[in-house]
Amino acid sequence: MFSDELEKISWEETTKAIYSKTDADVRRALGKKEHLDVNDFMALISPAATPYLEVMARLSQKWLLLRIYCL
């Protein structure tokens, strides 16, 4: 079950990992052209990503429009 998988996660370690992400981690994630991984996701939701919220919003809109019109 999914709940069993959630119980395996150390939320304390996950929180530490998120808060340890740097500006460089965020820029690396934003620059990826292929699929992002869990570390990229953690960078993008970290406090280090705050200055990039507008950039992330524009990229989100861009990818949404590409999916809508290029399917």
N, C-alpha and C positions, 0 to 999 in steps of 0.2 A: 504494500500500500504506500501511497505517497506520504502519508503521515509518518510511516516508519522511516522513510528516507529523511524527512525533516528532523527527526529526532537524532539522527547521526551527525548533524551539522553542529559545530561549535560556534554559536553566535558571537561569543566573546572574541574568538579568533577572527571570525569574519569581519566584525566591527573594527578590530585593530588593523586588519588588512586594508579595509576601505579608507580608514583615517591615515594610513601610511602612504597612500598614493600621492604622487607629486605632480607638479605642472608638466613635467616631461612625460609622465605616464598618460596624462590626459591628452597631450598633443599627439602622442604616438597612437592612441586609440582613435582620435579624430582623423588621423591621416591614413588609417587603414582603408584599403580598397576592397578587401575581402571580408569574410565573416569575422566578427569580433568574438572574443572568448570571455570567460568569466572575469579574468583579470582586467580586461578592457572595460567591462560593465562596471566593475568596482571603481575603476578610475573615473568613469563618467558620472557616477553618483556620489563621488567623494567631495569633500569641501574644496579640494584643489580644482574642481571643475566649475566652481561658481563663476569665475570670470568668463567662462566659455558658454554660458547659458544661451546667449543670443546666437552664437555660432551653431550650437546644437539644435536650436529651434529652426534655423534656416536649413540645416542639413536634413532634419526630419521632414520638413515640408518638401524639400527637393526629392527625397527618396519616395515619399508618399505620391507625389505627382508622377514620378517615373513609373511607379507600380500601377497607378490608375490608367495612365495613357499608353503604357507599353506592354500591357498584358496581351 
